[in-house]
C-alpha cells in the first residue's frame, strides 16, 4: 500500500520544500499554487515516482487533474501500484 506520507515526502523532496512539506495535506493544490511546481518539476516527479514505486507512467495517463492536489497525486500512484503497472 502506498501511504500518503510517503507521497508527501517525495513531493517535498522534489520541490525542495523543507519544513513546508509537513503542511501538505490531500487537499493542498499543486498546479498553479506552489511556485516550485512547474513543468520541469512534474517531469522530475514522474521519474521519481516510476523509480520509487516501480511503475511506468504512460504519456496518455498524465493530465492536469492528476497533479491538481497532493491527494490526486497520491490516488494516482496508489491506483497504479495496486494495478501492478
C-alpha positions in Angstrom: 0.0 0.0 0.0 1.2 3.5 -0.9 1.0 5.7 2.2 0.1 9.4 1.8 3.1 10.4 3.9 5.4 8.7 1.5 4.0 10.6 -1.4 4.0 13.8 0.6 7.7 13.3 1.4 8.5 12.6 -2.2 6.8 15.7 -3.4 8.6 17.7 -0.7 12.0 16.3 -1.8 11.4 17.0 -5.5 10.2 20.6 -4.8 12.7 21.2 -2.1 10.0 22.4 0.3 11.9 21.7 3.5 9.7 22.2 6.5 6.7 23.2 4.3 6.4 19.6 3.4 4.7 18.8 6.7 1.9 21.3 5.8 0.9 19.5 2.7 -2.5 17.8 3.0 -4.5 15.8 0.5 -6.4 19.0 -0.4 -3.2 21.1 -0.9 -3.3 22.4 -4.5 -0.2 21.9 -6.6 -0.5 23.2 -10.2 -0.6 27.0 -10.2 -0.4 27.2 -6.4 3.1 26.1 -5.5 5.6 28.2 -7.5 8.2 25.4 -7.3 5.7 23.0 -9.1 6.4 23.9 -12.7 6.6 21.7 -15.8 10.1 20.5 -15.0 9.1 19.5 -11.5 6.2 17.5 -13.0 8.7 15.6 -15.2 11.1 15.1 -12.2 8.2 13.9 -10.0 7.0 11.4 -12.7 10.5 10.0 -13.0 10.9 9.7 -9.2 7.5 8.0 -8.9 8.4 5.5 -11.5 11.7 4.7 -9.8 10.4 4.7 -6.2 7.2 2.7 -6.8 8.4 0.6 -9.7 5.7 1.6 -12.1 5.5 3.0 -15.6 3.5 6.2 -16.3 2.4 6.4 -19.9 2.1 9.8 -21.6 -1.7 9.4 -22.0 -2.1 8.9 -18.2 -0.7 12.3 -17.5 -3.2 15.2 -17.1 -3.6 18.4 -15.2 -6.2 16.6 -13.0 -3.6 14.1 -11.8 -1.4 16.9 -10.4 -4.2 19.1 -9.2 -3.6 18.3 -5.5 -1.3 16.3 -3.3 -4.2 13.9 -2.8 -4.8 13.4 -6.5 -1.1 12.5 -7.0 -1.3 10.1 -4.1 -4.5 8.4 -5.5 -2.9 8.1 -8.9 0.2 6.4 -7.5 -1.8 4.2 -5.2 -4.1 3.1 -8.1 -1.1 2.4 -10.4 0.7 0.3 -7.7 -2.4 -1.6 -6.9 -3.0 -2.3 -10.6 0.5 -3.6 -10.8 1.6 -1.4 -13.7 
